[in-house]
Amino acid sequence: MPAIVYRKGSFDTGGPQLVGLQAANRNFLEALARDEAVDDLSCYAPERKDFEDFRSQVDRLRPPSTTLSFIPFGDQAGLARAGVLHRYDPFMASHLWQRRFVDQRLYSVAGIIHSISSQPSMAAIGNLVVAPFQPWDALICTSKAGKDAVTTLLGNWAEYLAQRLNARPAINLTLPIIPLAIDCARFDRGDAAADVRSRTRAQLGVGDDDIVVLFVGRLTFKRKTHPVPMYLALQR
């Protein structure tokens, strides 16, 4: 069963600055912990203290039949027992190279795209062109648009290498589209949600005929969302 690359700050939504990566990773990890089909959930981290943080986050959610295990960084035998190593972002290359020194068939490595317009993420994705990526590995794309961006980025790297080395590398990365999930249990339903619209409008002092626009996300044009398309949509 899966081993999760764990760093508390990337799964914790209780800090002073909440970002999408933290919310997405927390929902994924907690849903995985509740899944009765998962008989063992492993934490892949540098220190035992990281495992204690991992345990405190998922222990209350797991069924009695699910065990929690700690796999320290570099333990390739432990990862082989898990079968799959899941990385919470696209920075997969170091894990792929580390596996190559032992046996590339030991286990699969899966990553997921986040903030792919940022310089570090673009570099991490581009590095996969030359990393020992195998058919049993995957970089999960959370939307068709995200996959298109990744494919374009990989193509640009391959074109550069073709010019540099006079040989264009084949790009055989597995890029499944799996949208980010929503934890429905966190939202009111039924009678509790019946008047949420009217209550919220009243709390905000919004009139019955006023138009309300709700935007979710960071207006950070270099990394996330450029505000101009939203302004144009509002104008229309």
mmCIF file of the C-alpha atoms, coordinates in Angstrom:
data_MODEL
# 
_entry.id   MODEL 
# 
loop_
_atom_site.group_PDB 
_atom_site.id 
_atom_site.type_symbol 
_atom_site.label_atom_id 
_atom_site.label_alt_id 
_atom_site.label_comp_id 
_atom_site.label_asym_id 
_atom_site.label_entity_id 
_atom_site.label_seq_id 
_atom_site.pdbx_PDB_ins_code 
_atom_site.Cartn_x 
_atom_site.Cartn_y 
_atom_site.Cartn_z 
_atom_site.occupancy 
_atom_site.B_iso_or_equiv 
_atom_site.pdbx_formal_charge 
_atom_site.auth_seq_id 
_atom_site.auth_comp_id 
_atom_site.auth_asym_id 
_atom_site.auth_atom_id 
_atom_site.pdbx_PDB_model_num 
ATOM 1   C CA . MET A 1 1   ? 0.000   0.000  0.000   1.00 0.00 ? 1   MET A CA 1 
ATOM 2   C CA . PRO A 1 2   ? 1.164   3.573  -0.610  1.00 0.00 ? 2   PRO A CA 1 
ATOM 3   C CA . ALA A 1 3   ? 4.011   5.355  1.074   1.00 0.00 ? 3   ALA A CA 1 
ATOM 4   C CA . ILE A 1 4   ? 3.472   9.115  1.320   1.00 0.00 ? 4   ILE A CA 1 
ATOM 5   C CA . VAL A 1 5   ? 6.343   11.590 1.146   1.00 0.00 ? 5   VAL A CA 1 
ATOM 6   C CA . TYR A 1 6   ? 5.490   13.622 4.221   1.00 0.00 ? 6   TYR A CA 1 
ATOM 7   C CA . ARG A 1 7   ? 6.412   17.106 5.328   1.00 0.00 ? 7   ARG A CA 1 
ATOM 8   C CA . LYS A 1 8   ? 4.014   18.543 7.894   1.00 0.00 ? 8   LYS A CA 1 
ATOM 9   C CA . GLY A 1 9   ? 3.928   22.032 6.394   1.00 0.00 ? 9   GLY A CA 1 
ATOM 10  C CA . SER A 1 10  ? 2.618   20.640 3.103   1.00 0.00 ? 10  SER A CA 1 
ATOM 11  C CA . PHE A 1 11  ? -0.343  18.878 4.769   1.00 0.00 ? 11  PHE A CA 1 
ATOM 12  C CA . ASP A 1 12  ? -1.231  21.346 7.546   1.00 0.00 ? 12  ASP A CA 1 
ATOM 13  C CA . THR A 1 13  ? -4.039  23.881 6.996   1.00 0.00 ? 13  THR A CA 1 
ATOM 14  C CA . GLY A 1 14  ? -3.812  25.363 10.490  1.00 0.00 ? 14  GLY A CA 1 
ATOM 15  C CA . GLY A 1 15  ? -0.883  27.698 9.889   1.00 0.00 ? 15  GLY A CA 1 
ATOM 16  C CA . PRO A 1 16  ? -0.940  31.471 9.394   1.00 0.00 ? 16  PRO A CA 1 
ATOM 17  C CA . GLN A 1 17  ? -0.896  31.236 5.581   1.00 0.00 ? 17  GLN A CA 1 
ATOM 18  C CA . LEU A 1 18  ? -3.172  28.749 3.847   1.00 0.00 ? 18  LEU A CA 1 
ATOM 19  C CA . VAL A 1 19  ? -2.367  27.732 0.265   1.00 0.00 ? 19  VAL A CA 1 
ATOM 20  C CA . GLY A 1 20  ? -4.067  25.341 -2.111  1.00 0.00 ? 20  GLY A CA 1 
ATOM 21  C CA . LEU A 1 21  ? -1.343  22.692 -1.932  1.00 0.00 ? 21  LEU A CA 1 
ATOM 22  C CA . GLN A 1 22  ? -1.899  22.270 1.811   1.00 0.00 ? 22  GLN A CA 1 
ATOM 23  C CA . ALA A 1 23  ? -5.673  21.917 1.468   1.00 0.00 ? 23  ALA A CA 1 
ATOM 24  C CA . ALA A 1 24  ? -5.425  19.476 -1.438  1.00 0.00 ? 24  ALA A CA 1 
ATOM 25  C CA . ASN A 1 25  ? -2.798  17.333 0.276   1.00 0.00 ? 25  ASN A CA 1 
ATOM 26  C CA . ARG A 1 26  ? -4.651  17.260 3.590   1.00 0.00 ? 26  ARG A CA 1 
ATOM 27  C CA . ASN A 1 27  ? -7.902  16.171 1.933   1.00 0.00 ? 27  ASN A CA 1 
ATOM 28  C CA . PHE A 1 28  ? -6.077  13.471 -0.041  1.00 0.00 ? 28  PHE A CA 1 
ATOM 29  C CA . LEU A 1 29  ? -4.208  12.099 2.976   1.00 0.00 ? 29  LEU A CA 1 
ATOM 30  C CA . GLU A 1 30  ? -7.227  12.073 5.276   1.00 0.00 ? 30  GLU A CA 1 
ATOM 31  C CA . ALA A 1 31  ? -9.437  10.435 2.648   1.00 0.00 ? 31  ALA A CA 1 
ATOM 32  C CA . LEU A 1 32  ? -6.762  7.790  2.117   1.00 0.00 ? 32  LEU A CA 1 
ATOM 33  C CA . ALA A 1 33  ? -6.558  7.193  5.866   1.00 0.00 ? 33  ALA A CA 1 
ATOM 34  C CA . ARG A 1 34  ? -10.327 6.613  6.071   1.00 0.00 ? 34  ARG A CA 1 
ATOM 35  C CA . ASP A 1 35  ? -10.327 4.136  3.193   1.00 0.00 ? 35  ASP A CA 1 
ATOM 36  C CA . GLU A 1 36  ? -10.984 0.652  4.556   1.00 0.00 ? 36  GLU A CA 1 
ATOM 37  C CA . ALA A 1 37  ? -9.270  -0.886 1.517   1.00 0.00 ? 37  ALA A CA 1 
ATOM 38  C CA . VAL A 1 38  ? -5.923  0.532  2.706   1.00 0.00 ? 38  VAL A CA 1 
ATOM 39  C CA . ASP A 1 39  ? -4.466  -1.995 5.140   1.00 0.00 ? 39  ASP A CA 1 
ATOM 40  C CA . ASP A 1 40  ? -1.146  -0.192 5.649   1.00 0.00 ? 40  ASP A CA 1 
ATOM 41  C CA . LEU A 1 41  ? -0.337  3.502  5.226   1.00 0.00 ? 41  LEU A CA 1 
ATOM 42  C CA . SER A 1 42  ? 3.326   4.430  5.284   1.00 0.00 ? 42  SER A CA 1 
ATOM 43  C CA . CYS A 1 43  ? 5.021   7.740  6.018   1.00 0.00 ? 43  CYS A CA 1 
ATOM 44  C CA . TYR A 1 44  ? 8.224   8.347  4.039   1.00 0.00 ? 44  TYR A CA 1 
ATOM 45  C CA . ALA A 1 45  ? 10.106  11.099 5.851   1.00 0.00 ? 45  ALA A CA 1 
ATOM 46  C CA . PRO A 1 46  ? 13.570  12.069 7.155   1.00 0.00 ? 46  PRO A CA 1 
ATOM 47  C CA . GLU A 1 47  ? 12.981  11.623 10.890  1.00 0.00 ? 47  GLU A CA 1 
ATOM 48  C CA . ARG A 1 48  ? 10.843  9.726  13.385  1.00 0.00 ? 48  ARG A CA 1 
ATOM 49  C CA . LYS A 1 49  ? 9.389   13.069 14.538  1.00 0.00 ? 49  LYS A CA 1 
ATOM 50  C CA . ASP A 1 50  ? 7.858   13.490 11.081  1.00 0.00 ? 50  ASP A CA 1 
ATOM 51  C CA . PHE A 1 51  ? 6.148   10.141 11.515  1.00 0.00 ? 51  PHE A CA 1 
ATOM 52  C CA . GLU A 1 52  ? 4.698   11.281 14.852  1.00 0.00 ? 52  GLU A CA 1 
ATOM 53  C CA . ASP A 1 53  ? 3.224   14.337 13.107  1.00 0.00 ? 53  ASP A CA 1 
ATOM 54  C CA . PHE A 1 54  ? 1.884   12.026 10.396  1.00 0.00 ? 54  PHE A CA 1 
ATOM 55  C CA . ARG A 1 55  ? 0.348   9.727  12.999  1.00 0.00 ? 55  ARG A CA 1 
ATOM 56  C CA . SER A 1 56  ? -1.329  12.589 14.855  1.00 0.00 ? 56  SER A CA 1 
ATOM 57  C CA . GLN A 1 57  ? -2.961  13.714 11.609  1.00 0.00 ? 57  GLN A CA 1 
ATOM 58  C CA . VAL A 1 58  ? -4.392  10.376 10.469  1.00 0.00 ? 58  VAL A CA 1 
ATOM 59  C CA . ASP A 1 59  ? -4.588  8.119  13.546  1.00 0.00 ? 59  ASP A CA 1 
ATOM 60  C CA . ARG A 1 60  ? -8.081  9.265  14.545  1.00 0.00 ? 60  ARG A CA 1 
ATOM 61  C CA . LEU A 1 61  ? -9.401  8.655  11.034  1.00 0.00 ? 61  LEU A CA 1 
ATOM 62  C CA . ARG A 1 62  ? -8.062  5.212  10.180  1.00 0.00 ? 62  ARG A CA 1 
ATOM 63  C CA . PRO A 1 63  ? -10.104 2.027  10.568  1.00 0.00 ? 63  PRO A CA 1 
ATOM 64  C CA . PRO A 1 64  ? -8.782  -0.411 13.208  1.00 0.00 ? 64  PRO A CA 1 
ATOM 65  C CA . SER A 1 65  ? -7.558  -2.690 10.417  1.00 0.00 ? 65  SER A CA 1 
ATOM 66  C CA . THR A 1 66  ? -5.202  -0.051 8.970   1.00 0.00 ? 66  THR A CA 1 
ATOM 67  C CA . THR A 1 67  ? -1.655  0.031  10.324  1.00 0.00 ? 67  THR A CA 1 
ATOM 68  C CA . LEU A 1 68  ? 0.674   3.007  10.140  1.00 0.00 ? 68  LEU A CA 1 
ATOM 69  C CA . SER A 1 69  ? 4.345   2.539  9.237   1.00 0.00 ? 69  SER A CA 1 
ATOM 70  C CA . PHE A 1 70  ? 7.446   4.706  9.111   1.00 0.00 ? 70  PHE A CA 1 
ATOM 71  C CA . ILE A 1 71  ? 9.891   4.424  6.208   1.00 0.00 ? 71  ILE A CA 1 
ATOM 72  C CA . PRO A 1 72  ? 12.961  6.640  6.677   1.00 0.00 ? 72  PRO A CA 1 
ATOM 73  C CA . PHE A 1 73  ? 14.423  8.467  3.702   1.00 0.00 ? 73  PHE A CA 1 
ATOM 74  C CA . GLY A 1 74  ? 16.648  6.197  1.657   1.00 0.00 ? 74  GLY A CA 1 
ATOM 75  C CA . ASP A 1 75  ? 15.055  2.908  2.760   1.00 0.00 ? 75  ASP A CA 1 
ATOM 76  C CA . GLN A 1 76  ? 14.538  1.341  -0.654  1.00 0.00 ? 76  GLN A CA 1 
ATOM 77  C CA . ALA A 1 77  ? 13.497  -2.019 0.806   1.00 0.00 ? 77  ALA A CA 1 
ATOM 78  C CA . GLY A 1 78  ? 10.725  -0.290 2.752   1.00 0.00 ? 78  GLY A CA 1 
ATOM 79  C CA . LEU A 1 79  ? 9.482   1.437  -0.399  1.00 0.00 ? 79  LEU A CA 1 
ATOM 80  C CA . ALA A 1 80  ? 9.560   -1.877 -2.250  1.00 0.00 ? 80  ALA A CA 1 
ATOM 81  C CA . ARG A 1 81  ? 7.221   -3.332 0.385   1.00 0.00 ? 81  ARG A CA 1 
ATOM 82  C CA . ALA A 1 82  ? 4.871   -0.354 -0.015  1.00 0.00 ? 82  ALA A CA 1 
ATOM 83  C CA . GLY A 1 83  ? 4.840   -0.674 -3.803  1.00 0.00 ? 83  GLY A CA 1 
ATOM 84  C CA . VAL A 1 84  ? 4.043   2.985  -4.530  1.00 0.00 ? 84  VAL A CA 1 
ATOM 85  C CA . LEU A 1 85  ? 5.701   6.208  -3.393  1.00 0.00 ? 85  LEU A CA 1 
ATOM 86  C CA . HIS A 1 86  ? 3.412   9.244  -3.662  1.00 0.00 ? 86  HIS A CA 1 
ATOM 87  C CA . ARG A 1 87  ? 5.001   12.693 -3.837  1.00 0.00 ? 87  ARG A CA 1 
ATOM 88  C CA . TYR A 1 88  ? 2.705   15.625 -2.989  1.00 0.00 ? 88  TYR A CA 1 
ATOM 89  C CA . ASP A 1 89  ? 4.051   17.850 -5.797  1.00 0.00 ? 89  ASP A CA 1 
ATOM 90  C CA . PRO A 1 90  ? 5.907   17.472 -9.137  1.00 0.00 ? 90  PRO A CA 1 
ATOM 91  C CA . PHE A 1 91  ? 9.386   17.261 -7.549  1.00 0.00 ? 91  PHE A CA 1 
ATOM 92  C CA . MET A 1 92  ? 9.799   13.580 -8.370  1.00 0.00 ? 92  MET A CA 1 
ATOM 93  C CA . ALA A 1 93  ? 13.204  13.468 -10.045 1.00 0.00 ? 93  ALA A CA 1 
ATOM 94  C CA . SER A 1 94  ? 15.317  12.895 -6.922  1.00 0.00 ? 94  SER A CA 1 
ATOM 95  C CA . HIS A 1 95  ? 13.220  9.857  -5.956  1.00 0.00 ? 95  HIS A CA 1 
ATOM 96  C CA . LEU A 1 96  ? 13.512  8.442  -9.484  1.00 0.00 ? 96  LEU A CA 1 
ATOM 97  C CA . TRP A 1 97  ? 17.285  8.777  -9.500  1.00 0.00 ? 97  TRP A CA 1 
ATOM 98  C CA . GLN A 1 98  ? 17.585  7.266  -6.035  1.00 0.00 ? 98  GLN A CA 1 
ATOM 99  C CA . ARG A 1 99  ? 15.534  4.250  -7.121  1.00 0.00 ? 99  ARG A CA 1 
ATOM 100 C CA . ARG A 1 100 ? 17.692  3.814  -10.225 1.00 0.00 ? 100 ARG A CA 1 
ATOM 101 C CA . PHE A 1 101 ? 20.765  3.107  -8.096  1.00 0.00 ? 101 PHE A CA 1 
ATOM 102 C CA . VAL A 1 102 ? 19.030  -0.007 -6.733  1.00 0.00 ? 102 VAL A CA 1 
ATOM 103 C CA . ASP A 1 103 ? 16.361  -1.359 -9.095  1.00 0.00 ? 103 ASP A CA 1 
ATOM 104 C CA . GLN A 1 104 ? 13.982  0.646  -11.270 1.00 0.00 ? 104 GLN A CA 1 
ATOM 105 C CA . ARG A 1 105 ? 11.305  -2.043 -10.888 1.00 0.00 ? 105 ARG A CA 1 
ATOM 106 C CA . LEU A 1 106 ? 11.230  -1.932 -7.094  1.00 0.00 ? 106 LEU A CA 1 
ATOM 107 C CA . TYR A 1 107 ? 8.194   0.371  -6.848  1.00 0.00 ? 107 TYR A CA 1 
ATOM 108 C CA . SER A 1 108 ? 6.268   3.081  -8.654  1.00 0.00 ? 108 SER A CA 1 
ATOM 109 C CA . VAL A 1 109 ? 6.627   6.813  -8.061  1.00 0.00 ? 109 VAL A CA 1 
ATOM 110 C CA . ALA A 1 110 ? 3.659   9.154  -8.471  1.00 0.00 ? 110 ALA A CA 1 
ATOM 111 C CA . GLY A 1 111 ? 3.643   12.937 -8.256  1.00 0.00 ? 111 GLY A CA 1 
ATOM 112 C CA . ILE A 1 112 ? 0.978   15.590 -8.797  1.00 0.00 ? 112 ILE A CA 1 
ATOM 113 C CA . ILE A 1 113 ? 1.086   19.028 -10.374 1.00 0.00 ? 113 ILE A CA 1 
ATOM 114 C CA . HIS A 1 114 ? 0.796   22.161 -8.216  1.00 0.00 ? 114 HIS A CA 1 
ATOM 115 C CA . SER A 1 115 ? 1.616   25.801 -9.040  1.00 0.00 ? 115 SER A CA 1 
ATOM 116 C CA . ILE A 1 116 ? 2.987   24.776 -12.421 1.00 0.00 ? 116 ILE A CA 1 
ATOM 117 C CA . SER A 1 117 ? 3.471   28.384 -13.549 1.00 0.00 ? 117 SER A CA 1 
ATOM 118 C CA . SER A 1 118 ? 6.107   28.933 -10.863 1.00 0.00 ? 118 SER A CA 1 
ATOM 119 C CA . GLN A 1 119 ? 9.778   28.706 -11.787 1.00 0.00 ? 119 GLN A CA 1 
ATOM 120 C CA . PRO A 1 120 ? 10.606  25.839 -9.359  1.00 0.00 ? 120 PRO A CA 1 
ATOM 121 C CA . SER A 1 121 ? 7.681   23.718 -10.583 1.00 0.00 ? 121 SER A CA 1 
ATOM 122 C CA . MET A 1 122 ? 8.504   24.309 -14.244 1.00 0.00 ? 122 MET A CA 1 
ATOM 123 C CA . ALA A 1 123 ? 12.097  23.263 -13.599 1.00 0.00 ? 123 ALA A CA 1 
ATOM 124 C CA . ALA A 1 124 ? 10.951  20.142 -11.709 1.00 0.00 ? 124 ALA A CA 1 
ATOM 125 C CA . ILE A 1 125 ? 8.651   19.092 -14.547 1.00 0.00 ? 125 ILE A CA 1 
ATOM 126 C CA . GLY A 1 126 ? 11.288  19.799 -17.187 1.00 0.00 ? 126 GLY A CA 1 
ATOM 127 C CA . ASN A 1 127 ? 13.813  17.683 -15.299 1.00 0.00 ? 127 ASN A CA 1 
ATOM 128 C CA . LEU A 1 128 ? 11.551  14.675 -15.806 1.00 0.00 ? 128 LEU A CA 1 
ATOM 129 C CA . VAL A 1 129 ? 12.543  14.658 -19.496 1.00 0.00 ? 129 VAL A CA 1 
ATOM 130 C CA . VAL A 1 130 ? 15.984  13.335 -18.527 1.00 0.00 ? 130 VAL A CA 1 
ATOM 131 C CA . ALA A 1 131 ? 15.077  11.617 -15.238 1.00 0.00 ? 131 ALA A CA 1 
ATOM 132 C CA . PRO A 1 132 ? 14.708  7.787  -15.203 1.00 0.00 ? 132 PRO A CA 1 
ATOM 133 C CA . PHE A 1 133 ? 10.910  7.938  -15.476 1.00 0.00 ? 133 PHE A CA 1 
ATOM 134 C CA . GLN A 1 134 ? 9.383   4.495  -16.144 1.00 0.00 ? 134 GLN A CA 1 
ATOM 135 C CA . PRO A 1 135 ? 5.992   3.433  -17.607 1.00 0.00 ? 135 PRO A CA 1 
ATOM 136 C CA . TRP A 1 136 ? 4.858   2.405  -14.120 1.00 0.00 ? 136 TRP A CA 1 
ATOM 137 C CA . ASP A 1 137 ? 5.393   5.939  -12.789 1.00 0.00 ? 137 ASP A CA 1 
ATOM 138 C CA . ALA A 1 138 ? 2.991   8.870  -13.222 1.00 0.00 ? 138 ALA A CA 1 
ATOM 139 C CA . LEU A 1 139 ? 2.721   12.625 -12.895 1.00 0.00 ? 139 LEU A CA 1 
ATOM 140 C CA . ILE A 1 140 ? -0.926  13.256 -12.089 1.00 0.00 ? 140 ILE A CA 1 
ATOM 141 C CA . CYS A 1 141 ? -2.507  16.265 -13.805 1.00 0.00 ? 141 CYS A CA 1 
ATOM 142 C CA . THR A 1 142 ? -5.512  17.780 -12.059 1.00 0.00 ? 142 THR A CA 1 
ATOM 143 C CA . SER A 1 143 ? -7.161  19.133 -15.227 1.00 0.00 ? 143 SER A CA 1 
ATOM 144 C CA . LYS A 1 144 ? -6.950  18.985 -19.014 1.00 0.00 ? 144 LYS A CA 1 
ATOM 145 C CA . ALA A 1 145 ? -5.554  22.519 -19.005 1.00 0.00 ? 145 ALA A CA 1 
ATOM 146 C CA . GLY A 1 146 ? -2.876  21.422 -16.544 1.00 0.00 ? 146 GLY A CA 1 
ATOM 147 C CA . LYS A 1 147 ? -1.946  18.451 -18.708 1.00 0.00 ? 147 LYS A CA 1 
ATOM 148 C CA . ASP A 1 148 ? -1.744  20.678 -21.794 1.00 0.00 ? 148 ASP A CA 1 
ATOM 149 C CA . ALA A 1 149 ? 0.607   23.038 -19.920 1.00 0.00 ? 149 ALA A CA 1 
ATOM 150 C CA . VAL A 1 150 ? 2.798   20.133 -18.781 1.00 0.00 ? 150 VAL A CA 1 
ATOM 151 C CA . THR A 1 151 ? 2.907   18.651 -22.287 1.00 0.00 ? 151 THR A CA 1 
ATOM 152 C CA . THR A 1 152 ? 3.934   22.021 -23.763 1.00 0.00 ? 152 THR A CA 1 
ATOM 153 C CA . LEU A 1 153 ? 6.634   22.457 -21.137 1.00 0.00 ? 153 LEU A CA 1 
ATOM 154 C CA . LEU A 1 154 ? 8.045   18.974 -21.755 1.00 0.00 ? 154 LEU A CA 1 
ATOM 155 C CA . GLY A 1 155 ? 8.017   19.610 -25.501 1.00 0.00 ? 155 GLY A CA 1 
ATOM 156 C CA . ASN A 1 156 ? 9.984   22.827 -25.043 1.00 0.00 ? 156 ASN A CA 1 
ATOM 157 C CA . TRP A 1 157 ? 12.638  20.987 -23.018 1.00 0.00 ? 157 TRP A CA 1 
ATOM 158 C CA . ALA A 1 158 ? 12.845  18.207 -25.608 1.00 0.00 ? 158 ALA A CA 1 
ATOM 159 C CA . GLU A 1 159 ? 13.232  20.779 -28.401 1.00 0.00 ? 159 GLU A CA 1 
ATOM 160 C CA . TYR A 1 160 ? 16.073  22.471 -26.536 1.00 0.00 ? 160 TYR A CA 1 
ATOM 161 C CA . LEU A 1 161 ? 17.856  19.148 -25.962 1.00 0.00 ? 161 LEU A CA 1 
ATOM 162 C CA . ALA A 1 162 ? 17.458  18.306 -29.640 1.00 0.00 ? 162 ALA A CA 1 
ATOM 163 C CA . GLN A 1 163 ? 19.227  21.543 -30.550 1.00 0.00 ? 163 GLN A CA 1 
ATOM 164 C CA . ARG A 1 164 ? 21.854  21.104 -27.867 1.00 0.00 ? 164 ARG A CA 1 
ATOM 165 C CA . LEU A 1 165 ? 22.689  17.429 -28.391 1.00 0.00 ? 165 LEU A CA 1 
ATOM 166 C CA . ASN A 1 166 ? 21.430  16.819 -31.931 1.00 0.00 ? 166 ASN A CA 1 
ATOM 167 C CA . ALA A 1 167 ? 19.115  14.139 -30.537 1.00 0.00 ? 167 ALA A CA 1 
ATOM 168 C CA . ARG A 1 168 ? 15.528  14.645 -29.454 1.00 0.00 ? 168 ARG A CA 1 
ATOM 169 C CA . PRO A 1 169 ? 14.552  12.565 -26.399 1.00 0.00 ? 169 PRO A CA 1 
ATOM 170 C CA . ALA A 1 170 ? 11.335  10.581 -26.518 1.00 0.00 ? 170 ALA A CA 1 
ATOM 171 C CA . ILE A 1 171 ? 8.796   11.782 -23.951 1.00 0.00 ? 171 ILE A CA 1 
ATOM 172 C CA . ASN A 1 172 ? 7.012   8.767  -22.515 1.00 0.00 ? 172 ASN A CA 1 
ATOM 173 C CA . LEU A 1 173 ? 5.683   10.258 -19.294 1.00 0.00 ? 173 LEU A CA 1 
ATOM 174 C CA . THR A 1 174 ? 2.383   8.891  -18.015 1.00 0.00 ? 174 THR A CA 1 
ATOM 175 C CA . LEU A 1 175 ? 0.122   11.907 -17.358 1.00 0.00 ? 175 LEU A CA 1 
ATOM 176 C CA . PRO A 1 176 ? -3.288  10.764 -16.072 1.00 0.00 ? 176 PRO A CA 1 
ATOM 177 C CA . ILE A 1 177 ? -5.946  13.428 -15.459 1.00 0.00 ? 177 ILE A CA 1 
ATOM 178 C CA . ILE A 1 178 ? -7.376  13.066 -11.940 1.00 0.00 ? 178 ILE A CA 1 
ATOM 179 C CA . PRO A 1 179 ? -9.146  16.214 -10.661 1.00 0.00 ? 179 PRO A CA 1 
ATOM 180 C CA . LEU A 1 180 ? -8.630  17.294 -7.076  1.00 0.00 ? 180 LEU A CA 1 
ATOM 181 C CA . ALA A 1 181 ? -11.356 15.830 -4.891  1.00 0.00 ? 181 ALA A CA 1 
ATOM 182 C CA . ILE A 1 182 ? -13.681 17.621 -2.491  1.00 0.00 ? 182 ILE A CA 1 
ATOM 183 C CA . ASP A 1 183 ? -14.262 16.298 1.015   1.00 0.00 ? 183 ASP A CA 1 
ATOM 184 C CA . CYS A 1 184 ? -18.043 16.590 1.115   1.00 0.00 ? 184 CYS A CA 1 
ATOM 185 C CA . ALA A 1 185 ? -18.136 15.759 4.838   1.00 0.00 ? 185 ALA A CA 1 
ATOM 186 C CA . ARG A 1 186 ? -16.644 19.200 5.574   1.00 0.00 ? 186 ARG A CA 1 
ATOM 187 C CA . PHE A 1 187 ? -19.701 20.997 4.150   1.00 0.00 ? 187 PHE A CA 1 
ATOM 188 C CA . ASP A 1 188 ? -23.193 21.393 5.592   1.00 0.00 ? 188 ASP A CA 1 
ATOM 189 C CA . ARG A 1 189 ? -25.883 19.361 3.878   1.00 0.00 ? 189 ARG A CA 1 
ATOM 190 C CA . GLY A 1 190 ? -29.631 18.860 4.213   1.00 0.00 ? 190 GLY A CA 1 
ATOM 191 C CA . ASP A 1 191 ? -31.410 21.089 6.735   1.00 0.00 ? 191 ASP A CA 1 
ATOM 192 C CA . ALA A 1 192 ? -28.123 22.625 7.895   1.00 0.00 ? 192 ALA A CA 1 
ATOM 193 C CA . ALA A 1 193 ? -27.526 23.979 4.389   1.00 0.00 ? 193 ALA A CA 1 
ATOM 194 C CA . ALA A 1 194 ? -31.092 24.966 3.552   1.00 0.00 ? 194 ALA A CA 1 
ATOM 195 C CA . ASP A 1 195 ? -30.743 28.642 4.432   1.00 0.00 ? 195 ASP A CA 1 
ATOM 196 C CA . VAL A 1 196 ? -26.984 29.058 4.106   1.00 0.00 ? 196 VAL A CA 1 
ATOM 197 C CA . ARG A 1 197 ? -27.394 31.434 1.147   1.00 0.00 ? 197 ARG A CA 1 
ATOM 198 C CA . SER A 1 198 ? -29.764 33.804 2.911   1.00 0.00 ? 198 SER A CA 1 
ATOM 199 C CA . ARG A 1 199 ? -27.811 33.649 6.196   1.00 0.00 ? 199 ARG A CA 1 
ATOM 200 C CA . THR A 1 200 ? -24.517 34.426 4.485   1.00 0.00 ? 200 THR A CA 1 
ATOM 201 C CA . ARG A 1 201 ? -25.982 37.340 2.517   1.00 0.00 ? 201 ARG A CA 1 
ATOM 202 C CA . ALA A 1 202 ? -27.479 38.735 5.707   1.00 0.00 ? 202 ALA A CA 1 
ATOM 203 C CA . GLN A 1 203 ? -24.156 38.435 7.559   1.00 0.00 ? 203 GLN A CA 1 
ATOM 204 C CA . LEU A 1 204 ? -22.396 40.311 4.751   1.00 0.00 ? 204 LEU A CA 1 
ATOM 205 C CA . GLY A 1 205 ? -25.079 42.976 4.450   1.00 0.00 ? 205 GLY A CA 1 
ATOM 206 C CA . VAL A 1 206 ? -25.909 42.012 0.868   1.00 0.00 ? 206 VAL A CA 1 
ATOM 207 C CA . GLY A 1 207 ? -29.284 43.099 -0.484  1.00 0.00 ? 207 GLY A CA 1 
ATOM 208 C CA . ASP A 1 208 ? -31.728 40.735 -2.141  1.00 0.00 ? 208 ASP A CA 1 
ATOM 209 C CA . ASP A 1 209 ? -31.122 42.239 -5.582  1.00 0.00 ? 209 ASP A CA 1 
ATOM 210 C CA . ASP A 1 210 ? -27.343 42.667 -5.260  1.00 0.00 ? 210 ASP A CA 1 
ATOM 211 C CA . ILE A 1 211 ? -25.055 40.531 -7.399  1.00 0.00 ? 211 ILE A CA 1 
ATOM 212 C CA . VAL A 1 212 ? -22.346 38.685 -5.489  1.00 0.00 ? 212 VAL A CA 1 
ATOM 213 C CA . VAL A 1 213 ? -19.191 37.361 -7.137  1.00 0.00 ? 213 VAL A CA 1 
ATOM 214 C CA . LEU A 1 214 ? -17.211 34.729 -5.268  1.00 0.00 ? 214 LEU A CA 1 
ATOM 215 C CA . PHE A 1 215 ? -13.616 34.031 -6.285  1.00 0.00 ? 215 PHE A CA 1 
ATOM 216 C CA . VAL A 1 216 ? -11.606 31.214 -4.725  1.00 0.00 ? 216 VAL A CA 1 
ATOM 217 C CA . GLY A 1 217 ? -7.843  31.278 -5.148  1.00 0.00 ? 217 GLY A CA 1 
ATOM 218 C CA . ARG A 1 218 ? -4.819  33.539 -5.049  1.00 0.00 ? 218 ARG A CA 1 
ATOM 219 C CA . LEU A 1 219 ? -4.631  36.487 -7.419  1.00 0.00 ? 219 LEU A CA 1 
ATOM 220 C CA . THR A 1 220 ? -0.921  35.986 -8.024  1.00 0.00 ? 220 THR A CA 1 
ATOM 221 C CA . PHE A 1 221 ? -0.338  36.387 -11.739 1.00 0.00 ? 221 PHE A CA 1 
ATOM 222 C CA . LYS A 1 222 ? 3.203   34.956 -11.717 1.00 0.00 ? 222 LYS A CA 1 
ATOM 223 C CA . ARG A 1 223 ? 2.246   31.682 -10.035 1.00 0.00 ? 223 ARG A CA 1 
ATOM 224 C CA . LYS A 1 224 ? -1.498  31.208 -9.953  1.00 0.00 ? 224 LYS A CA 1 
ATOM 225 C CA . THR A 1 225 ? -4.218  33.375 -11.441 1.00 0.00 ? 225 THR A CA 1 
ATOM 226 C CA . HIS A 1 226 ? -3.991  36.535 -13.508 1.00 0.00 ? 226 HIS A CA 1 
ATOM 227 C CA . PRO A 1 227 ? -6.938  38.776 -12.494 1.00 0.00 ? 227 PRO A CA 1 
ATOM 228 C CA . VAL A 1 228 ? -7.626  40.246 -15.963 1.00 0.00 ? 228 VAL A CA 1 
ATOM 229 C CA . PRO A 1 229 ? -9.681  37.264 -17.304 1.00 0.00 ? 229 PRO A CA 1 
ATOM 230 C CA . MET A 1 230 ? -11.851 37.466 -14.179 1.00 0.00 ? 230 MET A CA 1 
ATOM 231 C CA . TYR A 1 231 ? -12.342 41.214 -14.659 1.00 0.00 ? 231 TYR A CA 1 
ATOM 232 C CA . LEU A 1 232 ? -13.332 40.649 -18.290 1.00 0.00 ? 232 LEU A CA 1 
ATOM 233 C CA . ALA A 1 233 ? -15.827 37.974 -17.253 1.00 0.00 ? 233 ALA A CA 1 
ATOM 234 C CA . LEU A 1 234 ? -17.343 40.298 -14.661 1.00 0.00 ? 234 LEU A CA 1 
ATOM 235 C CA . GLN A 1 235 ? -17.618 43.064 -17.245 1.00 0.00 ? 235 GLN A CA 1 
ATOM 236 C CA . ARG A 1 236 ? -19.585 40.762 -19.552 1.00 0.00 ? 236 ARG A CA 1 
# 
